[in-house]
Amino acid sequence: MTDHSTYEFLRQLADSWGLLAMVLLWLGFALWAFRPSARSHHEDAANMIFKDENDG
């Protein structure tokens, strides 16, 4: 296998399977962030700036 054919092989591999892996990771992260059980965590983070330091 020459250097040129190795490059072409890796480029085709990245173009096909790399794209698929990135799309699957993106979908996984999006589903993880918007899962119903995370709602309380997101609400706490959104309201954190309004808490007074004496609120406890």
Secondary structure as UniProt FT lines:
FT   HELIX           3..13
FT   HELIX           14..18
FT   HELIX           19..33
FT   HELIX           36..38
FT   HELIX           39..47
FT   HELIX           48..50
FT   TURN            53..54
//
